[in-house]
Amino acid sequence: MPRVADHDARNGQITDAVQRLIVRDGLTAVTVARTAAEAGMSVGLVQHYFTAKDEMLLATFTRVNARFTARVEELVNRGEAQGRTIATMLRQALAELVPLDEGRRAEFLVRRAFADQAAHNSRLAAVQRETLAGVRARVTRAIDNGKACGEVAQGVDAAGHALRIVACAEGLALHTHIDPDGTPEAAVLTALDDQLDRVFTGTCRRAR
């Protein structure tokens, strides 16, 4: 067990260093040597865990996704305990994709860096597609759950609306990154509400 814990800690130390480099200096700054210096460890130790830049980026991307998933699960658990509607919980979850604070901005920059690298790497592109499919599947499931509780009409195309909702959230994330002053948080949340209000038109029988 200690060896597993040590491995996870080292992995986290390295991927956190990769994220800091991306946020501060961009993807081109990420090398094994610079990552080792940023993490405060030897090049040899970094190479023990990752032999190439793509592997470090994939691990960092995976870590960012895990943090995002954990936050969403916490939001859902808290929302269910408080009797919130599915639409409200979905809005909060989607807002986690938008760089509205420093933490989410750092994660957004990692996702952007990963997307740039994936454009020329079939292995990374496959992970990117799977990740996007997973997000869409979560939104599709939320819409289907809305049908079960009365928030969504039975004839609604869940997958089709999930595609549009996720695309809207990702577009808002990009606009917020490019022009944060022209894309205030209130406008982002209003835009998300506009998309969700097209789908969640009923009243949840379980909400308080």
Beta strands, then each sheet from edge to edge (+ up, - down):
end
